[in-house]
Amino acid sequence: MLTDLSPLIAATARWLTVAYPPSGGALAGALCEAQARQAVTVAAWLRYPTEIDAALVTMAGPGGTARLDWITGAERTGEEGPDDDWAWRTWVDEIVASWAAGLLTDPELAGLAVEALAECEHGPGSMAGFRRLLDPGDADRHAAALLRHPDLLAPVAELHLDQLLDRLGPGRTLAA
């Protein structure tokens, strides 16, 4: 069984950076991508904390971007041709994107989420791997101004915020 969440993480981070693009050049794009990837990784590991959970989502598929695109106004128009690169969007997980949006806009919530990774099978040994998420510098904030803007991300972050708060609250369960 495939238990690797990297396709889901890559696609969901890509969706976030397409929906909320970086401001600036190549360096800003890289900084924005790093922040999105860190937030999505934390959200995915919390959403699918065990290898069994990860295997199930890779078998069933995460669901795609239809509702996220509709909320952000990025839905497909039907004018795209067969050569357009839309297949990656099927690997986007709406709940993971919503949780990541919440983490990007609320530093306290991000800290709680990274701490909770200690209970996951995927979790790292320290919080240092998520520095850009937890303690972004000025360059990070400037590069990801749209990606970290609470008002812009609110429609996405609020979709599944209650589930994230339940996961991080007392008496939380591990299985998705």
Buried (B, 14 or more C-beta within 10 A) or exposed (E): EEBEBEBBBBBBBBBBBBBBBBBBEEEBBEBBBBBBBBBBBBBBBBBBBBBBBBBBBBEEEBBBBBBBBEBBEEEEEEEEEEEEEEEBBBBBBBBBBBBBBBBBBBBEBBBBBBEBBEEBBBBBEEBEBBBBBBEBEEEBEBBBBBBBEEEBBBBBBEBBBEBBEEBBEEEEEEEB
